[in-house]
Amino acid sequence: MTTLSEHAPEAVSTGADVTASEAALRLLRRDIVSGALAPDSKLKLRVLKERYGIGGSPMREALAQLAAQGLVQQSSQKGFRVPPLSAAHLLDITRSRQLVEVEAVKLAIEHGDADWEDEIVTSYHLLERLYHRLRGAERPDTQEFETRHQRFHRALIAACPLTSVKDFCDQLYTQATRYRLLLRRYGFTREVVLAEHRILMHAVLGRNKTKAGKTLDSHIAITADVLLSELADRALRRPAAKTTKGLRARTKQQSKSRRKTK
């Protein structure tokens, strides 16, 4: 099954409805979120222009927009790069989502009507149908799953009357996706994935704001609960590797100095 990270670089032909900068924005966001553009890697304009077949000006515009959204790091001296993945960043995103998204779902419960409820049910069934099409241990296409998964989470808070809050939830969700895609290696079964979202759906549709808030809070925490120790271990290993490399370099230099002395 093809995943986002397996997609070959694609050229883009711009039309009246999709400008070059919009195309660049969409493709860069896709490849940063999926990991096709590796965390902590440099985003060289020349390479990106060749990769996507888009000019320099729209590419710079797209990079600037992604920097404002936290999906690209921008430095006056070092240019653009993909933000690294870290335990501290994951914890920051998780706690922020728990604070903002939980409040948004409570407001949605307060203001939601029948159409809001219908969209929650519909978006859940679309997610469920995606899994029911699969055979055995087959996994859903990453892009299709993410499209349906995000639709479900947007549906939960759609009735929140605060547009800026919903926009912020969208930004946090996108940043969290970079981490959530790492969960694929842990092999959560379709039963577990669907049950988790079904419980969340029923909690929100039950219109008990306290219960719905706690259920969403726990749901958001899953990625961090699984990945924090792994990311912390990576961070601990990096300095050790640098120290070993530095030690080898110093030892090599000392050996050369001793030979010269002899």
Secondary structure, 3 states (H helix, E strand, C coil): CCCHHHCCCCCCCCCCCCCHHHHHHHHHHHHHHHCCCCCCCECCHHHHHHHHCCCHHHHHHHHHHHHHCCCCEEECCCEEECCCCCHHHHHHHHHHHHHHHHHHHHHHHHHCCHHHHHHHHHHHHHHHHHHHCCCCCCCCCHHHHHHHHHHHHHHHHCCCCCHHHHHHHHHHHHHHHHHHHHHHHHCCCHHHHHHHHHHHHHHHHCCCHHHHHHHHHHHHHHHHHHHHHHHHHHHHHHHHHHHHHHHHHHHHHHHHHHHHHC
